[in-house]
Each structure stands twice: as structure tokens, then as C-alpha cells.
């Protein structure tokens, strides 16, 4: 019987991580609610490897939870919700935030961190090979519908938390991971990043400020 080489897969995994300049960090960042998040170093950027799940701004002020569809639709200040208003989804996917919460001057990200600009997202995605292939390297190896799992060789751990649209409806859990940027497209719309389960791409469209998307933070330089 041929002896199985169990060392080779480990060597290949390490080689892939070095090829992408990825350093797995076991230190954690803590938010205002004392929740902790794993981090990942990709090139010279340090990212959260989990979705944000905080309900207070950095100064301690609460961020309102908005469950009602009409109230969400009419909201013009910061708000968050769980997907389908189910706290169990928050445990897995974090919270969904409108852009008013993202841009609030009281600060959504933990101290020493910030919501990434569109350029910072571009730097990450280009380092992983460009928008046509980066999604495959960012997606988790399980949890995506219809065999949409990725390789997660980047360690980014993109999970398909879906989103809430401007009318308050919840859409595409298991199929999409959508992340706000801090960059305005125009006076009404904001750029975001869309990782899709069925393809390896990462898209860069824009939505109005009243959509509810996931948030990842990047460490200040």
C-alpha cells in the first residue's frame, strides 16, 4: 500500500499563504461592546477577519436597532439590524448597517480602526489577483449556497450574510457578502464591494445610503 504523505498539503497551504503575503494574526481587536474579532494581515493591510457586530458608536452612544420595514426605509440616521431580525443570524454573520451608521462622526469602527475606503478595498483585491479572481480567495470554504464556496487562501473569511434593501426587505443570505466602503459615489449613493457565491469576481457597484450591508474594518496606518 502506498504511504500517504500528510506533510505535503500543509506545505502547500503555507506556500500559498506566503505567495499572497498573508500573515494569520491571532491577536484580536475589541469593539465598544467588548466583542472581539480575529484579524488577518494581507500585504501591509490589517483587516478584521469577521463581520462587525457592535451596537454602540466609539463614544458609547447606542446605534438604534430598526426592525420595521417602513421605519428602515425612512431612516436618515444610523441604524442596524440582524438579517430577518433574527439574532441567531447576528451570531454567524454580524449585523447589517445603513451607511448613516458607517459615516457617523462618532465612529463605528473600534479605536485605531476605520471603515475602508474604496481605494483600500482595491488595494486588497488587486493584491489577490484582481477583481476577476479575488472573490474565490476571499470566500470561506463552507456556508455558501449552490457550491459557491471559495478557497479562502487569503484568510479574509468572507461569509454570505446577504443584505437589506432600501424598502426593508432581506435578500440573498447564503449567496452574497456585501461590504460598505466609506467612499461616496455621488450625493445619494455609496460604493460597496459584492462577493458572489456563484462566481470568483468581486464587484464594485453602488447603493443608496439606506441599504443594510455588512461591515469590515481595517487598521489605521
C-alpha positions as CSV (number, residue, x, y, z in Angstrom):
1,X,0.0,0.0,0.0
2,X,1.3,3.4,-0.9
3,X,2.0,5.6,2.1
4,X,0.1,8.9,2.2
5,X,2.2,12.0,2.6
6,X,0.3,14.1,5.1
7,X,3.0,16.7,5.2
8,X,2.6,17.8,1.6
9,X,-0.9,19.5,2.0
10,X,0.4,21.5,4.9
11,X,3.5,22.6,3.0
12,X,1.3,23.7,0.0
13,X,-1.0,25.7,2.3
14,X,1.9,27.5,3.9
15,X,3.4,28.2,0.4
16,X,0.1,29.7,-0.8
17,X,-0.1,31.9,2.2
18,X,3.4,33.2,1.6
19,X,2.6,33.7,-2.1
20,X,-0.2,36.1,-1.1
21,X,1.8,37.8,1.6
22,X,-0.8,36.7,4.2
23,X,0.1,36.5,7.9
24,X,-2.5,34.9,10.1
25,X,-2.9,37.0,13.2
26,X,-4.2,35.5,16.4
27,X,-4.3,38.8,18.2
28,X,-7.8,40.2,18.5
29,X,-9.3,43.7,18.2
30,X,-12.1,44.6,20.7
31,X,-15.0,46.9,19.9
32,X,-17.0,49.2,22.2
33,X,-19.3,46.3,23.4
34,X,-16.2,44.2,24.3
35,X,-16.8,41.8,21.4
36,X,-13.5,40.5,19.9
37,X,-12.6,39.9,16.3
38,X,-9.9,37.9,14.6
39,X,-7.6,39.8,12.3
40,X,-5.7,39.0,9.2
41,X,-2.7,40.7,7.6
42,X,-2.7,40.8,3.8
43,X,0.2,42.6,2.3
44,X,0.6,45.6,4.5
45,X,-3.1,45.9,5.5
46,X,-4.5,44.5,8.7
47,X,-8.2,43.6,8.3
48,X,-10.9,42.2,10.5
49,X,-11.4,38.6,9.5
50,X,-15.0,38.7,10.9
51,X,-18.0,41.0,10.2
52,X,-18.6,43.8,12.6
53,X,-21.2,43.2,15.3
54,X,-21.3,46.3,17.5
55,X,-24.3,48.3,18.7
56,X,-22.6,51.3,20.1
57,X,-20.5,54.1,18.5
58,X,-17.0,54.5,19.6
59,X,-18.0,57.3,22.1
60,X,-20.5,54.9,23.8
61,X,-23.7,56.2,22.2
62,X,-26.2,53.5,21.1
63,X,-26.9,52.7,17.5
64,X,-30.7,52.1,17.1
65,X,-31.9,48.7,16.0
66,X,-34.6,49.1,13.3
67,X,-36.7,46.1,12.6
68,X,-39.8,47.6,10.9
69,X,-39.6,47.8,7.0
70,X,-41.2,51.3,6.7
71,X,-39.1,52.7,9.5
72,X,-35.9,51.3,7.8
73,X,-37.0,52.8,4.5
74,X,-37.5,56.3,6.1
75,X,-34.3,56.2,8.2
76,X,-31.9,59.1,7.7
77,X,-29.6,58.4,10.7
78,X,-27.5,55.5,11.8
79,X,-29.3,52.1,12.3
80,X,-28.5,48.4,12.3
81,X,-30.5,45.1,12.1
82,X,-30.0,41.4,12.1
83,X,-30.8,39.6,8.8
84,X,-34.5,38.8,9.0
85,X,-34.4,40.4,12.5
86,X,-33.0,37.1,13.8
87,X,-30.3,37.5,16.4
88,X,-29.1,34.0,15.5
89,X,-28.0,35.4,12.2
90,X,-26.0,38.0,14.0
91,X,-24.0,35.4,15.7
92,X,-23.0,33.9,12.4
93,X,-22.9,37.0,10.1
94,X,-22.7,40.1,12.3
95,X,-25.1,43.0,11.9
96,X,-26.2,44.9,8.9
97,X,-25.7,48.7,9.0
98,X,-27.0,51.5,6.9
99,X,-24.4,54.0,5.6
100,X,-25.5,56.6,8.0
101,X,-24.1,54.5,10.8
102,X,-20.9,53.9,8.8
103,X,-20.3,57.6,8.2
104,X,-21.4,58.9,11.6
105,X,-18.6,61.0,13.1
106,X,-19.0,59.3,16.5
107,X,-17.2,56.3,14.9
108,X,-18.5,52.8,14.1
109,X,-15.1,51.1,14.0
110,X,-13.1,50.3,17.1
111,X,-10.4,52.7,18.3
112,X,-7.5,52.6,15.9
113,X,-9.5,51.1,13.1
114,X,-11.7,52.6,10.4
115,X,-14.2,51.7,7.6
116,X,-12.1,51.1,4.5
117,X,-12.2,53.5,1.6
118,X,-12.9,52.2,-1.9
119,X,-9.2,52.6,-2.7
120,X,-8.2,50.4,0.3
121,X,-10.6,47.7,-0.9
122,X,-9.0,48.0,-4.4
123,X,-5.5,47.5,-2.9
124,X,-6.6,44.3,-1.2
125,X,-8.4,42.9,-4.3
126,X,-5.5,43.8,-6.6
127,X,-3.1,42.1,-4.3
128,X,-5.2,38.9,-4.5
129,X,-5.0,39.0,-8.3
130,X,-7.7,41.4,-9.3
131,X,-11.5,41.7,-9.3
132,X,-11.9,38.7,-11.6
133,X,-10.4,36.2,-9.2
134,X,-10.1,37.7,-5.7
135,X,-13.6,36.6,-4.6
136,X,-12.6,33.0,-4.8
137,X,-9.7,33.6,-2.5
138,X,-11.8,35.7,0.0
139,X,-14.8,33.4,0.4
140,X,-15.0,30.8,3.2
141,X,-14.7,27.2,2.3
142,X,-18.2,26.4,3.5
143,X,-21.5,28.1,4.1
144,X,-22.2,29.3,0.6
145,X,-25.3,28.0,-1.3
146,X,-25.1,26.1,-4.6
147,X,-21.5,25.1,-4.2
148,X,-20.4,28.7,-4.2
149,X,-17.7,28.1,-1.6
150,X,-14.3,29.6,-2.1
151,X,-10.7,28.6,-1.2
152,X,-10.2,31.3,1.5
153,X,-6.5,31.3,0.7
154,X,-6.4,35.0,1.7
155,X,-7.8,34.2,5.2
156,X,-10.3,37.1,4.7
157,X,-13.3,34.8,5.6
158,X,-16.0,36.4,3.5
159,X,-19.3,34.9,4.6
160,X,-22.6,35.3,2.8
161,X,-24.6,37.5,5.1
162,X,-26.9,38.9,2.5
163,X,-28.3,42.4,2.7
164,X,-31.3,44.6,3.4
165,X,-32.6,46.8,0.6
166,X,-34.0,50.4,0.9
167,X,-37.5,49.1,1.3
168,X,-36.5,47.0,4.3
169,X,-36.6,43.5,2.6
170,X,-33.9,41.0,3.3
171,X,-32.2,39.4,0.3
172,X,-29.6,36.7,-0.6
173,X,-28.3,35.3,2.6
174,X,-26.1,32.3,1.6
175,X,-25.3,33.9,-1.8
176,X,-23.8,37.3,-1.3
177,X,-21.3,39.1,1.0
178,X,-21.7,42.8,0.6
179,X,-19.4,45.3,2.4
180,X,-19.7,49.1,2.7
181,X,-16.8,51.3,1.7
182,X,-16.5,54.8,3.2
183,X,-16.4,56.3,-0.3
184,X,-19.3,58.2,-1.8
185,X,-20.2,57.6,-5.5
186,X,-22.3,60.7,-5.6
187,X,-24.6,62.7,-3.3
188,X,-27.0,59.8,-2.8
189,X,-25.1,56.6,-3.5
190,X,-22.1,54.8,-1.8
191,X,-19.6,52.4,-3.3
192,X,-19.5,48.9,-1.9
193,X,-18.0,45.5,-2.6
194,X,-20.0,42.5,-3.6
195,X,-18.6,39.0,-3.3
196,X,-20.9,36.5,-5.0
197,X,-21.1,32.7,-4.4
198,X,-21.6,31.6,-8.0
199,X,-18.5,33.4,-9.5
200,X,-14.9,34.3,-8.4
201,X,-15.3,38.0,-9.0
202,X,-15.6,40.9,-6.7
203,X,-17.9,43.7,-8.0
204,X,-17.8,47.4,-7.1
205,X,-21.3,48.8,-7.6
206,X,-23.1,51.4,-5.6
207,X,-26.3,51.6,-3.5
208,X,-28.2,54.3,-1.7
209,X,-27.4,55.1,1.9
210,X,-30.5,53.3,3.3
211,X,-29.3,49.8,2.3
212,X,-28.1,47.5,5.1
213,X,-24.8,45.8,4.4
214,X,-22.1,44.1,6.4
215,X,-19.0,45.9,7.6
216,X,-15.3,45.0,7.8
217,X,-12.8,47.3,9.4
218,X,-9.2,47.9,8.5
219,X,-6.5,49.1,11.0
220,X,-5.2,52.7,10.8
221,X,-1.8,53.1,9.4
